[in-house]
Amino acid sequence: MDVPLWLAVVIVGYLGAKLIRPPWWLLAVFLLGGFLLADSVLAPVIDSAIK
């Protein structure tokens, strides 16, 4: 079964936020940090480390 990456991330993120109950500001920091990291000079390094 092939699951798109975005769907897996949404499901894991939803369950993590529901079960662990982190503060809202921490979720905002992670989302903003991930968005900014994806457009930085470190993006190719992270991409090659993941693959």
PQR file of N, CA, C, O and H, with PARSE charges and radii, in Angstrom:
ATOM      1  N   MET A   1       0.845  -1.174   0.000 -0.4000 1.5000
ATOM      2  CA  MET A   1       0.000   0.000   0.000 -0.0000 2.0000
ATOM      3  C   MET A   1       0.894   1.242   0.000  0.5500 1.7000
ATOM      4  O   MET A   1       1.766   1.384   0.857 -0.5500 1.4000
ATOM      5  N   ASP A   2       0.677   2.125  -0.950 -0.4000 1.5000
ATOM      6  CA  ASP A   2       1.445   3.370  -1.033 -0.0000 2.0000
ATOM      7  C   ASP A   2       0.641   4.511  -0.427  0.5500 1.7000
ATOM      8  O   ASP A   2      -0.470   4.811  -0.864 -0.5500 1.4000
ATOM      9  H   ASP A   2      -0.031   2.010  -1.646  0.4000 1.0000
ATOM     10  N   VAL A   3       1.224   5.139   0.586 -0.4000 1.5000
ATOM     11  CA  VAL A   3       0.591   6.278   1.243 -0.0000 2.0000
ATOM     12  C   VAL A   3       1.412   7.513   0.916  0.5500 1.7000
ATOM     13  O   VAL A   3       2.631   7.501   1.092 -0.5500 1.4000
ATOM     14  H   VAL A   3       2.126   4.895   0.941  0.4000 1.0000
ATOM     15  N   PRO A   4       0.767   8.593   0.439 -0.5600 1.5000
ATOM     16  CA  PRO A   4       1.529   9.813   0.163  0.2800 2.0000
ATOM     17  C   PRO A   4       2.173  10.358   1.446  0.5500 1.7000
ATOM     18  O   PRO A   4       1.615  10.240   2.537 -0.5500 1.4000
ATOM     19  N   LEU A   5       3.339  10.946   1.290 -0.4000 1.5000
ATOM     20  CA  LEU A   5       4.070  11.467   2.443 -0.0000 2.0000
ATOM     21  C   LEU A   5       3.270  12.522   3.185  0.5500 1.7000
ATOM     22  O   LEU A   5       3.273  12.545   4.416 -0.5500 1.4000
ATOM     23  H   LEU A   5       3.792  11.042   0.404  0.4000 1.0000
ATOM     24  N   TRP A   6       2.587  13.396   2.459 -0.4000 1.5000
ATOM     25  CA  TRP A   6       1.830  14.460   3.123 -0.0000 2.0000
ATOM     26  C   TRP A   6       0.722  13.887   3.990  0.5500 1.7000
ATOM     27  O   TRP A   6       0.421  14.434   5.051 -0.5500 1.4000
ATOM     28  H   TRP A   6       2.585  13.377   1.459  0.4000 1.0000
ATOM     29  N   LEU A   7       0.108  12.788   3.551 -0.4000 1.5000
ATOM     30  CA  LEU A   7      -0.955  12.170   4.338 -0.0000 2.0000
ATOM     31  C   LEU A   7      -0.384  11.542   5.604  0.5500 1.7000
ATOM     32  O   LEU A   7      -0.977  11.657   6.676 -0.5500 1.4000
ATOM     33  H   LEU A   7       0.353  12.344   2.689  0.4000 1.0000
ATOM     34  N   ALA A   8       0.757  10.885   5.486 -0.4000 1.5000
ATOM     35  CA  ALA A   8       1.393  10.293   6.660 -0.0000 2.0000
ATOM     36  C   ALA A   8       1.796  11.369   7.665  0.5500 1.7000
ATOM     37  O   ALA A   8       1.634  11.183   8.872 -0.5500 1.4000
ATOM     38  H   ALA A   8       1.239  10.792   4.614  0.4000 1.0000
ATOM     39  N   VAL A   9       2.315  12.487   7.178 -0.4000 1.5000
ATOM     40  CA  VAL A   9       2.722  13.580   8.067 -0.0000 2.0000
ATOM     41  C   VAL A   9       1.501  14.185   8.764  0.5500 1.7000
ATOM     42  O   VAL A   9       1.561  14.500   9.953 -0.5500 1.4000
ATOM     43  H   VAL A   9       2.446  12.639   6.198  0.4000 1.0000
ATOM     44  N   VAL A  10       0.411  14.348   8.041 -0.4000 1.5000
ATOM     45  CA  VAL A  10      -0.808  14.900   8.637 -0.0000 2.0000
ATOM     46  C   VAL A  10      -1.347  13.970   9.720  0.5500 1.7000
ATOM     47  O   VAL A  10      -1.738  14.433  10.792 -0.5500 1.4000
ATOM     48  H   VAL A  10       0.363  14.092   7.076  0.4000 1.0000
ATOM     49  N   ILE A  11      -1.371  12.679   9.456 -0.4000 1.5000
ATOM     50  CA  ILE A  11      -1.901  11.728  10.434 -0.0000 2.0000
ATOM     51  C   ILE A  11      -1.026  11.673  11.682  0.5500 1.7000
ATOM     52  O   ILE A  11      -1.533  11.717  12.803 -0.5500 1.4000
ATOM     53  H   ILE A  11      -1.053  12.303   8.586  0.4000 1.0000
ATOM     54  N   VAL A  12       0.289  11.578  11.487 -0.4000 1.5000
ATOM     55  CA  VAL A  12       1.199  11.538  12.637 -0.0000 2.0000
ATOM     56  C   VAL A  12       1.140  12.850  13.414  0.5500 1.7000
ATOM     57  O   VAL A  12       1.158  12.840  14.644 -0.5500 1.4000
ATOM     58  H   VAL A  12       0.702  11.542  10.577  0.4000 1.0000
ATOM     59  N   GLY A  13       1.071  13.961  12.718 -0.4000 1.5000
ATOM     60  CA  GLY A  13       0.978  15.255  13.394 -0.0000 2.0000
ATOM     61  C   GLY A  13      -0.311  15.409  14.180  0.5500 1.7000
ATOM     62  O   GLY A  13      -0.302  15.925  15.298 -0.5500 1.4000
ATOM     63  H   GLY A  13       1.057  13.969  11.718  0.4000 1.0000
ATOM     64  N   TYR A  14      -1.412  14.967  13.605 -0.4000 1.5000
ATOM     65  CA  TYR A  14      -2.701  15.058  14.295 -0.0000 2.0000
ATOM     66  C   TYR A  14      -2.710  14.190  15.550  0.5500 1.7000
ATOM     67  O   TYR A  14      -3.125  14.633  16.621 -0.5500 1.4000
ATOM     68  H   TYR A  14      -1.418  14.548  12.697  0.4000 1.0000
ATOM     69  N   LEU A  15      -2.247  12.949  15.403 -0.4000 1.5000
ATOM     70  CA  LEU A  15      -2.225  12.056  16.562 -0.0000 2.0000
ATOM     71  C   LEU A  15      -1.261  12.554  17.635  0.5500 1.7000
ATOM     72  O   LEU A  15      -1.553  12.469  18.827 -0.5500 1.4000
ATOM     73  H   LEU A  15      -1.910  12.589  14.533  0.4000 1.0000
ATOM     74  N   GLY A  16      -0.115  13.074  17.207 -0.4000 1.5000
ATOM     75  CA  GLY A  16       0.831  13.617  18.180 -0.0000 2.0000
ATOM     76  C   GLY A  16       0.268  14.799  18.942  0.5500 1.7000
ATOM     77  O   GLY A  16       0.435  14.892  20.159 -0.5500 1.4000
ATOM     78  H   GLY A  16       0.122  13.143  16.238  0.4000 1.0000
ATOM     79  N   ALA A  17      -0.396  15.702  18.240 -0.4000 1.5000
ATOM     80  CA  ALA A  17      -0.984  16.864  18.904 -0.0000 2.0000
ATOM     81  C   ALA A  17      -2.141  16.450  19.797  0.5500 1.7000
ATOM     82  O   ALA A  17      -2.358  17.058  20.845 -0.5500 1.4000
ATOM     83  H   ALA A  17      -0.531  15.626  17.252  0.4000 1.0000
ATOM     84  N   LYS A  18      -2.884  15.433  19.401 -0.4000 1.5000
ATOM     85  CA  LYS A  18      -4.038  14.983  20.169 -0.0000 2.0000
ATOM     86  C   LYS A  18      -3.612  14.220  21.425  0.5500 1.7000
ATOM     87  O   LYS A  18      -4.185  14.416  22.496 -0.5500 1.4000
ATOM     88  H   LYS A  18      -2.708  14.940  18.550  0.4000 1.0000
ATOM     89  N   LEU A  19      -2.604  13.347  21.293 -0.4000 1.5000
ATOM     90  CA  LEU A  19      -2.216  12.489  22.413 -0.0000 2.0000
ATOM     91  C   LEU A  19      -1.221  13.143  23.362  0.5500 1.7000
ATOM     92  O   LEU A  19      -1.339  12.985  24.577 -0.5500 1.4000
ATOM     93  H   LEU A  19      -2.138  13.188  20.423  0.4000 1.0000
ATOM     94  N   ILE A  20      -0.245  13.874  22.832 -0.4000 1.5000
ATOM     95  CA  ILE A  20       0.805  14.448  23.676 -0.0000 2.0000
ATOM     96  C   ILE A  20       0.386  15.802  24.246  0.5500 1.7000
ATOM     97  O   ILE A  20       0.850  16.196  25.317 -0.5500 1.4000
ATOM     98  H   ILE A  20      -0.150  14.002  21.845  0.4000 1.0000
ATOM     99  N   ARG A  21      -0.485  16.513  23.538 -0.4000 1.5000
ATOM    100  CA  ARG A  21      -1.008  17.820  23.968 -0.0000 2.0000
ATOM    101  C   ARG A  21       0.083  18.855  24.247  0.5500 1.7000
ATOM    102  O   ARG A  21       0.143  19.410  25.343 -0.5500 1.4000
ATOM    103  H   ARG A  21      -0.862  16.193  22.668  0.4000 1.0000
ATOM    104  N   PRO A  22       0.958  19.120  23.246 -0.5600 1.5000
ATOM    105  CA  PRO A  22       1.970  20.170  23.452  0.2800 2.0000
ATOM    106  C   PRO A  22       1.304  21.546  23.416  0.5500 1.7000
ATOM    107  O   PRO A  22       0.192  21.684  22.906 -0.5500 1.4000
ATOM    108  N   PRO A  23       1.971  22.553  23.950 -0.5600 1.5000
ATOM    109  CA  PRO A  23       1.404  23.903  23.887  0.2800 2.0000
ATOM    110  C   PRO A  23       1.301  24.385  22.440  0.5500 1.7000
ATOM    111  O   PRO A  23       2.086  23.975  21.586 -0.5500 1.4000
ATOM    112  N   TRP A  24       0.328  25.258  22.170 -0.4000 1.5000
ATOM    113  CA  TRP A  24       0.079  25.728  20.794 -0.0000 2.0000
ATOM    114  C   TRP A  24       1.278  26.472  20.239  0.5500 1.7000
ATOM    115  O   TRP A  24       1.547  26.394  19.041 -0.5500 1.4000
ATOM    116  H   TRP A  24      -0.311  25.592  22.864  0.4000 1.0000
ATOM    117  N   TRP A  25       2.009  27.199  21.088 -0.4000 1.5000
ATOM    118  CA  TRP A  25       3.139  27.978  20.582 -0.0000 2.0000
ATOM    119  C   TRP A  25       4.264  27.058  20.115  0.5500 1.7000
ATOM    120  O   TRP A  25       4.999  27.407  19.191 -0.5500 1.4000
ATOM    121  H   TRP A  25       1.790  27.263  22.061  0.4000 1.0000
ATOM    122  N   LEU A  26       4.412  25.873  20.749 -0.4000 1.5000
ATOM    123  CA  LEU A  26       5.438  24.929  20.315 -0.0000 2.0000
ATOM    124  C   LEU A  26       5.104  24.355  18.944  0.5500 1.7000
ATOM    125  O   LEU A  26       5.994  24.181  18.111 -0.5500 1.4000
ATOM    126  H   LEU A  26       3.815  25.589  21.499  0.4000 1.0000
ATOM    127  N   LEU A  27       3.844  24.064  18.706 -0.4000 1.5000
ATOM    128  CA  LEU A  27       3.425  23.605  17.382 -0.0000 2.0000
ATOM    129  C   LEU A  27       3.697  24.674  16.328  0.5500 1.7000
ATOM    130  O   LEU A  27       4.157  24.367  15.228 -0.5500 1.4000
ATOM    131  H   LEU A  27       3.121  24.206  19.382  0.4000 1.0000
ATOM    132  N   ALA A  28       3.408  25.939  16.669 -0.4000 1.5000
ATOM    133  CA  ALA A  28       3.644  27.036  15.731 -0.0000 2.0000
ATOM    134  C   ALA A  28       5.138  27.188  15.434  0.5500 1.7000
ATOM    135  O   ALA A  28       5.518  27.441  14.291 -0.5500 1.4000
ATOM    136  H   ALA A  28       3.034  26.189  17.563  0.4000 1.0000
ATOM    137  N   VAL A  29       5.978  27.036  16.443 -0.4000 1.5000
ATOM    138  CA  VAL A  29       7.435  27.138  16.247 -0.0000 2.0000
ATOM    139  C   VAL A  29       7.926  26.012  15.338  0.5500 1.7000
ATOM    140  O   VAL A  29       8.739  26.252  14.445 -0.5500 1.4000
ATOM    141  H   VAL A  29       5.670  26.830  17.371  0.4000 1.0000
ATOM    142  N   PHE A  30       7.440  24.784  15.555 -0.4000 1.5000
ATOM    143  CA  PHE A  30       7.847  23.665  14.699 -0.0000 2.0000
ATOM    144  C   PHE A  30       7.393  23.861  13.261  0.5500 1.7000
ATOM    145  O   PHE A  30       8.153  23.602  12.328 -0.5500 1.4000
ATOM    146  H   PHE A  30       6.780  24.589  16.280  0.4000 1.0000
ATOM    147  N   LEU A  31       6.160  24.316  13.075 -0.4000 1.5000
ATOM    148  CA  LEU A  31       5.661  24.528  11.716 -0.0000 2.0000
ATOM    149  C   LEU A  31       6.433  25.635  11.005  0.5500 1.7000
ATOM    150  O   LEU A  31       6.827  25.475   9.850 -0.5500 1.4000
ATOM    151  H   LEU A  31       5.542  24.527  13.832  0.4000 1.0000
ATOM    152  N   LEU A  32       6.648  26.744  11.683 -0.4000 1.5000
ATOM    153  CA  LEU A  32       7.383  27.854  11.083 -0.0000 2.0000
ATOM    154  C   LEU A  32       8.841  27.473  10.846  0.5500 1.7000
ATOM    155  O   LEU A  32       9.409  27.812   9.808 -0.5500 1.4000
ATOM    156  H   LEU A  32       6.328  26.874  12.621  0.4000 1.0000
ATOM    157  N   GLY A  33       9.446  26.777  11.794 -0.4000 1.5000
ATOM    158  CA  GLY A  33      10.832  26.348  11.632 -0.0000 2.0000
ATOM    159  C   GLY A  33      11.003  25.387  10.469  0.5500 1.7000
ATOM    160  O   GLY A  33      11.971  25.493   9.716 -0.5500 1.4000
ATOM    161  H   GLY A  33       8.984  26.501  12.638  0.4000 1.0000
ATOM    162  N   GLY A  34      10.080  24.455  10.313 -0.4000 1.5000
ATOM    163  CA  GLY A  34      10.149  23.528   9.191 -0.0000 2.0000
ATOM    164  C   GLY A  34       9.971  24.219   7.862  0.5500 1.7000
ATOM    165  O   GLY A  34      10.639  23.893   6.880 -0.5500 1.4000
ATOM    166  H   GLY A  34       9.293  24.369  10.925  0.4000 1.0000
ATOM    167  N   PHE A  35       9.056  25.184   7.837 -0.4000 1.5000
ATOM    168  CA  PHE A  35       8.828  25.948   6.614 -0.0000 2.0000
ATOM    169  C   PHE A  35      10.071  26.748   6.234  0.5500 1.7000
ATOM    170  O   PHE A  35      10.450  26.783   5.063 -0.5500 1.4000
ATOM    171  H   PHE A  35       8.513  25.449   8.635  0.4000 1.0000
ATOM    172  N   LEU A  36      10.703  27.388   7.208 -0.4000 1.5000
ATOM    173  CA  LEU A  36      11.901  28.180   6.931 -0.0000 2.0000
ATOM    174  C   LEU A  36      13.096  27.296   6.580  0.5500 1.7000
ATOM    175  O   LEU A  36      13.908  27.667   5.732 -0.5500 1.4000
ATOM    176  H   LEU A  36      10.395  27.360   8.159  0.4000 1.0000
ATOM    177  N   LEU A  37      13.214  26.130   7.222 -0.4000 1.5000
ATOM    178  CA  LEU A  37      14.305  25.209   6.903 -0.0000 2.0000
ATOM    179  C   LEU A  37      14.183  24.659   5.498  0.5500 1.7000
ATOM    180  O   LEU A  37      15.196  24.422   4.841 -0.5500 1.4000
ATOM    181  H   LEU A  37      12.554  25.828   7.910  0.4000 1.0000
ATOM    182  N   ALA A  38      12.976  24.453   5.026 -0.4000 1.5000
ATOM    183  CA  ALA A  38      12.769  23.890   3.690 -0.0000 2.0000
ATOM    184  C   ALA A  38      13.258  24.837   2.599  0.5500 1.7000
ATOM    185  O   ALA A  38      13.549  24.395   1.487 -0.5500 1.4000
ATOM    186  H   ALA A  38      12.153  24.646   5.560  0.4000 1.0000
ATOM    187  N   ASP A  39      13.353  26.132   2.899 -0.4000 1.5000
ATOM    188  CA  ASP A  39      13.785  27.110   1.907 -0.0000 2.0000
ATOM    189  C   ASP A  39      15.187  27.651   2.207  0.5500 1.7000
ATOM    190  O   ASP A  39      15.592  28.673   1.653 -0.5500 1.4000
ATOM    191  H   ASP A  39      13.117  26.491   3.803  0.4000 1.0000
ATOM    192  N   SER A  40      15.917  26.968   3.075 -0.4000 1.5000
ATOM    193  CA  SER A  40      17.245  27.452   3.441 -0.0000 2.0000
ATOM    194  C   SER A  40      18.327  26.724   2.651  0.5500 1.7000
ATOM    195  O   SER A  40      18.039  25.852   1.831 -0.5500 1.4000
ATOM    196  H   SER A  40      15.588  26.138   3.525  0.4000 1.0000
ATOM    197  N   VAL A  41      19.578  27.100   2.913 -0.4000 1.5000
ATOM    198  CA  VAL A  41      20.701  26.443   2.250 -0.0000 2.0000
ATOM    199  C   VAL A  41      20.914  25.039   2.798  0.5500 1.7000
ATOM    200  O   VAL A  41      21.626  24.242   2.186 -0.5500 1.4000
ATOM    201  H   VAL A  41      19.812  27.809   3.578  0.4000 1.0000
ATOM    202  N   LEU A  42      20.315  24.724   3.931 -0.4000 1.5000
ATOM    203  CA  LEU A  42      20.446  23.391   4.517 -0.0000 2.0000
ATOM    204  C   LEU A  42      19.476  22.381   3.901  0.5500 1.7000
ATOM    205  O   LEU A  42      19.581  21.186   4.180 -0.5500 1.4000
ATOM    206  H   LEU A  42      19.737  25.372   4.428  0.4000 1.0000
ATOM    207  N   ALA A  43      18.553  22.828   3.086 -0.4000 1.5000
ATOM    208  CA  ALA A  43      17.546  21.926   2.515 -0.0000 2.0000
ATOM    209  C   ALA A  43      18.165  20.773   1.713  0.5500 1.7000
ATOM    210  O   ALA A  43      17.723  19.637   1.879 -0.5500 1.4000
ATOM    211  H   ALA A  43      18.468  23.798   2.860  0.4000 1.0000
ATOM    212  N   PRO A  44      19.168  21.007   0.849 -0.5600 1.5000
ATOM    213  CA  PRO A  44      19.760  19.863   0.135  0.2800 2.0000
ATOM    214  C   PRO A  44      20.455  18.868   1.068  0.5500 1.7000
ATOM    215  O   PRO A  44      20.429  17.663   0.817 -0.5500 1.4000
ATOM    216  N   VAL A  45      21.069  19.360   2.129 -0.4000 1.5000
ATOM    217  CA  VAL A  45      21.738  18.483   3.085 -0.0000 2.0000
ATOM    218  C   VAL A  45      20.716  17.621   3.812  0.5500 1.7000
ATOM    219  O   VAL A  45      20.920  16.418   3.975 -0.5500 1.4000
ATOM    220  H   VAL A  45      21.091  20.339   2.333  0.4000 1.0000
ATOM    221  N   ILE A  46      19.634  18.219   4.241 -0.4000 1.5000
ATOM    222  CA  ILE A  46      18.573  17.476   4.931 -0.0000 2.0000
ATOM    223  C   ILE A  46      17.929  16.477   3.966  0.5500 1.7000
ATOM    224  O   ILE A  46      17.626  15.346   4.348 -0.5500 1.4000
ATOM    225  H   ILE A  46      19.468  19.196   4.108  0.4000 1.0000
ATOM    226  N   ASP A  47      17.726  16.890   2.737 -0.4000 1.5000
ATOM    227  CA  ASP A  47      17.109  16.001   1.739 -0.0000 2.0000
ATOM    228  C   ASP A  47      17.974  14.785   1.476  0.5500 1.7000
ATOM    229  O   ASP A  47      17.465  13.668   1.384 -0.5500 1.4000
ATOM    230  H   ASP A  47      17.972  17.808   2.426  0.4000 1.0000
ATOM    231  N   SER A  48      19.279  14.991   1.354 -0.4000 1.5000
ATOM    232  CA  SER A  48      20.163  13.851   1.099 -0.0000 2.0000
ATOM    233  C   SER A  48      20.288  12.966   2.346  0.5500 1.7000
ATOM    234  O   SER A  48      20.481  11.757   2.216 -0.5500 1.4000
ATOM    235  H   SER A  48      19.692  15.898   1.428  0.4000 1.0000
ATOM    236  N   ALA A  49      20.184  13.532   3.527 -0.4000 1.5000
ATOM    237  CA  ALA A  49      20.259  12.733   4.764 -0.0000 2.0000
ATOM    238  C   ALA A  49      19.011  11.871   4.926  0.5500 1.7000
ATOM    239  O   ALA A  49      19.091  10.759   5.449 -0.5500 1.4000
ATOM    240  H   ALA A  49      20.027  14.514   3.633  0.4000 1.0000
ATOM    241  N   ILE A  50      17.874  12.369   4.488 -0.4000 1.5000
ATOM    242  CA  ILE A  50      16.630  11.619   4.612 -0.0000 2.0000
ATOM    243  C   ILE A  50      16.582  10.478   3.619  0.5500 1.7000
ATOM    244  O   ILE A  50      16.094   9.393   3.935 -0.5500 1.4000
ATOM    245  H   ILE A  50      17.810  13.272   4.063  0.4000 1.0000
ATOM    246  N   LYS A  51      17.086  10.718   2.422 -0.4000 1.5000
ATOM    247  CA  LYS A  51      17.044   9.685   1.377 -0.0000 2.0000
ATOM    248  C   LYS A  51      18.175   8.774   1.521  0.5500 1.7000
ATOM    249  O   LYS A  51      18.317   7.836   0.737 -0.5500 1.4000
ATOM    250  H   LYS A  51      17.482  11.600   2.165  0.4000 1.0000
TER
END
